[in-house]
């Protein structure tokens, strides 16, 4: 029987591969679009916007947004682990009490 963890990882790899391929197609389309627009727009776009030189570059904005998203995801992971830690004791206690009750029920049924 196949290990469920291996199957899950295989499916995740297939999904990620599909996403990467679709991303490549989008990037190719965006490059073509940008090349066409550059031919239609005279001069530099930054020269037309006052203070544009003080703005972060598009790459800096992308990096900043993804850095923030990574921090949010990490915070969510920590929260999930904290919730698991806080509730594990309750689950174990419920299981113990259930086992005690089942044992008592078996004992009284034999009597």
C-alpha positions as a Markdown table, in Angstrom:
| # | Residue | x | y | z |
|---|---|---|---|---|
| 1 | Unk | 0.0 | 0.0 | 0.0 |
| 2 | Unk | 1.3 | 3.4 | -0.9 |
| 3 | Unk | 2.3 | 5.8 | 1.9 |
| 4 | Unk | -0.3 | 8.6 | 2.1 |
| 5 | Unk | 2.5 | 11.1 | 2.8 |
| 6 | Unk | 4.3 | 10.1 | -0.5 |
| 7 | Unk | 1.0 | 10.4 | -2.4 |
| 8 | Unk | 0.3 | 13.8 | -0.9 |
| 9 | Unk | 3.8 | 15.0 | -1.8 |
| 10 | Unk | 3.4 | 13.7 | -5.4 |
| 11 | Unk | 0.1 | 15.5 | -5.8 |
| 12 | Unk | 1.6 | 18.7 | -4.4 |
| 13 | Unk | 4.6 | 18.4 | -6.8 |
| 14 | Unk | 2.2 | 18.0 | -9.7 |
| 15 | Unk | 0.1 | 21.0 | -8.6 |
| 16 | Unk | 3.2 | 23.2 | -8.2 |
| 17 | Unk | 4.5 | 22.1 | -11.7 |
| 18 | Unk | 1.2 | 23.1 | -13.2 |
| 19 | Unk | 1.3 | 26.4 | -11.5 |
| 20 | Unk | 4.9 | 27.1 | -12.6 |
| 21 | Unk | 3.9 | 26.3 | -16.2 |
| 22 | Unk | 0.9 | 28.6 | -16.1 |
| 23 | Unk | 3.1 | 31.3 | -14.5 |
| 24 | Unk | 5.6 | 30.9 | -17.4 |
| 25 | Unk | 2.8 | 31.4 | -19.9 |
| 26 | Unk | 1.6 | 34.5 | -18.1 |
| 27 | Unk | 5.1 | 35.9 | -18.0 |
| 28 | Unk | 5.5 | 35.3 | -21.7 |
| 29 | Unk | 2.3 | 37.1 | -22.4 |
| 30 | Unk | 3.2 | 40.0 | -20.2 |
| 31 | Unk | 6.6 | 40.4 | -21.9 |
| 32 | Unk | 4.9 | 40.5 | -25.3 |
| 33 | Unk | 2.4 | 43.1 | -24.0 |
| 34 | Unk | 5.1 | 45.2 | -22.4 |
| 35 | Unk | 7.2 | 45.2 | -25.6 |
| 36 | Unk | 4.1 | 46.3 | -27.6 |
| 37 | Unk | 3.3 | 49.1 | -25.1 |
| 38 | Unk | 6.9 | 50.3 | -25.1 |
| 39 | Unk | 6.7 | 50.8 | -28.8 |
| 40 | Unk | 3.6 | 52.9 | -28.4 |
| 41 | Unk | 4.6 | 55.1 | -25.5 |
| 42 | Unk | 7.2 | 57.8 | -26.2 |
| 43 | Unk | 9.9 | 58.5 | -23.7 |
| 44 | Unk | 10.2 | 57.1 | -20.2 |
| 45 | Unk | 7.1 | 56.7 | -18.0 |
| 46 | Unk | 9.0 | 57.9 | -14.9 |
| 47 | Unk | 9.8 | 61.2 | -16.5 |
| 48 | Unk | 6.1 | 62.0 | -16.8 |
| 49 | Unk | 5.3 | 61.4 | -13.1 |
| 50 | Unk | 6.6 | 64.0 | -10.6 |
| 51 | Unk | 8.6 | 62.4 | -7.8 |
| 52 | Unk | 8.7 | 59.0 | -9.5 |
| 53 | Unk | 12.4 | 58.8 | -8.8 |
| 54 | Unk | 11.7 | 58.7 | -5.0 |
| 55 | Unk | 9.3 | 55.7 | -5.3 |
| 56 | Unk | 10.6 | 52.2 | -4.7 |
| 57 | Unk | 11.3 | 50.1 | -7.8 |
| 58 | Unk | 8.6 | 47.5 | -8.9 |
| 59 | Unk | 11.0 | 44.8 | -7.8 |
| 60 | Unk | 11.4 | 46.3 | -4.3 |
| 61 | Unk | 7.6 | 46.5 | -4.0 |
| 62 | Unk | 7.2 | 42.9 | -5.0 |
| 63 | Unk | 9.9 | 41.8 | -2.5 |
| 64 | Unk | 8.3 | 43.9 | 0.2 |
| 65 | Unk | 4.9 | 42.4 | -0.4 |
| 66 | Unk | 6.1 | 38.8 | -0.4 |
| 67 | Unk | 8.3 | 39.4 | 2.6 |
| 68 | Unk | 5.2 | 40.6 | 4.5 |
| 69 | Unk | 3.1 | 37.7 | 3.2 |
| 70 | Unk | 5.8 | 35.3 | 4.5 |
| 71 | Unk | 5.7 | 36.9 | 7.9 |
| 72 | Unk | 1.9 | 36.6 | 8.0 |
| 73 | Unk | 2.1 | 32.9 | 7.0 |
| 74 | Unk | 4.7 | 32.2 | 9.6 |
| 75 | Unk | 2.6 | 33.9 | 12.3 |
| 76 | Unk | -0.4 | 31.7 | 11.2 |
| 77 | Unk | 1.8 | 28.6 | 11.5 |
| 78 | Unk | 2.8 | 29.6 | 15.0 |
| 79 | Unk | -0.8 | 30.3 | 15.9 |
| 80 | Unk | -1.9 | 26.8 | 14.6 |
| 81 | Unk | 0.9 | 25.1 | 16.6 |
| 82 | Unk | -0.1 | 27.1 | 19.7 |
| 83 | Unk | -3.8 | 26.1 | 19.3 |
| 84 | Unk | -2.7 | 22.5 | 18.9 |
| 85 | Unk | -0.6 | 22.7 | 22.0 |
| 86 | Unk | -3.4 | 24.3 | 24.0 |
| 87 | Unk | -6.0 | 21.8 | 23.0 |
| 88 | Unk | -3.9 | 18.6 | 23.1 |
| 89 | Unk | -4.2 | 18.2 | 26.8 |
| 90 | Unk | -8.0 | 18.5 | 26.6 |
| 91 | Unk | -8.2 | 15.8 | 23.9 |
| 92 | Unk | -6.0 | 13.5 | 25.9 |
| 93 | Unk | -8.1 | 14.0 | 29.1 |
| 94 | Unk | -11.3 | 13.3 | 27.1 |
| 95 | Unk | -9.8 | 10.1 | 25.8 |
| 96 | Unk | -8.7 | 9.0 | 29.2 |
| 97 | Unk | -12.2 | 9.7 | 30.7 |
| 98 | Unk | -13.8 | 7.9 | 27.7 |
| 99 | Unk | -11.6 | 4.8 | 28.3 |
| 100 | Unk | -12.4 | 4.8 | 32.0 |
| 101 | Unk | -16.1 | 5.0 | 31.3 |
| 102 | Unk | -15.9 | 2.2 | 28.7 |
| 103 | Unk | -14.0 | 0.1 | 31.2 |
| 104 | Unk | -16.5 | 0.7 | 33.9 |
| 105 | Unk | -19.4 | -0.1 | 31.5 |
| 106 | Unk | -17.7 | -3.4 | 30.5 |
| 107 | Unk | -17.2 | -4.2 | 34.2 |
| 108 | Unk | -20.8 | -3.5 | 35.1 |
| 109 | Unk | -22.0 | -5.5 | 32.1 |
| 110 | Unk | -20.1 | -8.6 | 33.3 |
| 111 | Unk | -21.6 | -8.3 | 36.8 |
